[in-house]
Amino acid sequence: MKSARSTPAAARGHASLPGKLLSDARRRAGLTQTDLAKRLAISQAAVAQLERADSNPRLATLDRALRAAGVELVVGTRPRRSTVDESLIRQQLELKPAQRMHGLEAMYEQARRLTSAGEMHRGELA
């Protein structure tokens, strides 16, 4: 089984944290911030800035820094899994505004009746 140290940062959920990616790569390479700074011909403070949790470097900058740490930046895409039924949204958007309003009014009336039935069942209505 791989240790967390040998697992790529992206696999540990850091893909959207460029500072963490760089920091992990630098440490795995056995480099200090000063060592990496020398390889990049920048200051140690600039490396520290790149490794900050809120850093947002350009891809070219991140790629250059990762390469200096012996790592290749690989950017890819994959199909997005939706958390909602997009066909229902598409179906609603195809309706005319008046049709959407009619549907909303019907849902409101159903919710009102359901609320009233619940209150009646619980004895909250006289």
N, C-alpha and C positions, 0 to 999 in steps of 0.2 A: 504494500500500500504506500502511496506517495505521501510524503509529509507536506504540510501546508507550505513549507519553505520551498520545496521543489515544484509545487504546483504553480503554473503561470498565474499572474495576477488576474488576468481576464477570467480565468476559471473560478477564481475566488470572489468574483463580483466587483472587481475594481475597474472594469473596462471603461466606465464613464468617469473615472477619476485619474486624469493624466498624471497628476502629481504622485499619486500612489503607484501607478505603473512605473514611473521613472525611479522612484525611491526603491521599489522592490527590485527592479532590474539592476540598479547600481549596487545594492547590497549583495545580490546573488553573484555579481561579478567581483565582489570583494573590494569594491572601490569606496573611498571616502568622497564626500562632496568636493573636497579640494582636488582629489585625483581626477574626478570627472570634469571639473572646471578646467584643469590643465589640458585635458584632451579636447575640450570644446573651445579653448582659448577665450574663456569668460571668467568672471570672478566666482569665488565660492558662494558669495551672497546671491548671485544670479542663479546658481544651481539650487540654492535653498528656496528661492522664489519659485522656480519651476516645480519644486517638490511640494509646495504648499497645497493643502487640501482644496483650496478654492482657486488654484491656478487654472488658466484656460489658454494654454499656448496654441499657436497655429499648429496644424498637423505637421508641417515641414520642420518646425522647431522641435516638436516632440520626437519626430522620426530621427532627426540628427542627434538629439541627446540620447535616445535609446540605442542607436547604432554605436555611439561612443561607449556605451555600457555593454556592447556585444549582443544586442538584441535587435531583432527586426520587427518593425511595426507592421502589422497586417490588419488592414481595414476591410471589412466585408459587410454583406447584407444578408438578411434572411427574411422569409415571409413573416409578416406581423400577424400574430394571433389576436383576433378581436375579442374583446370582453363583452361585446353586445351583439345582438343580431342586427347587422347592418342592413339586411334586406328589409327589416321593418322600418328602419329610418328612411331608406330609399323609397319605400312604398308611401310613407307619409309625405315625403317631399314631392312626390309626383301628384299629390292632391292639390286642388286649387285652395286658396286661403279660406274661402267660405266653407268648403268641405271639411277642412281641418277644424275650423271653429265649430261646425256642427258635431263633429266627432268628440271634441273636447266638452261641449255642452252635454252630450249624451253620457260621457264618462262621469261628469260632475253629478248629473242626476242619479246615476247608478250608485255613486259613492254616497250621496245624500240618503238614498233609500237604505243602503246597507248600514249606514251609521244609525239611522232611525230604527231599523230592525234590531240592531244590537242594543240600543238604549231600551227598547221595549222589552227585549228578552231579559235584560238585567233589572227590569222594574224601575228604570230611571224616568220613564214617561208615565204620566197619569192617564 
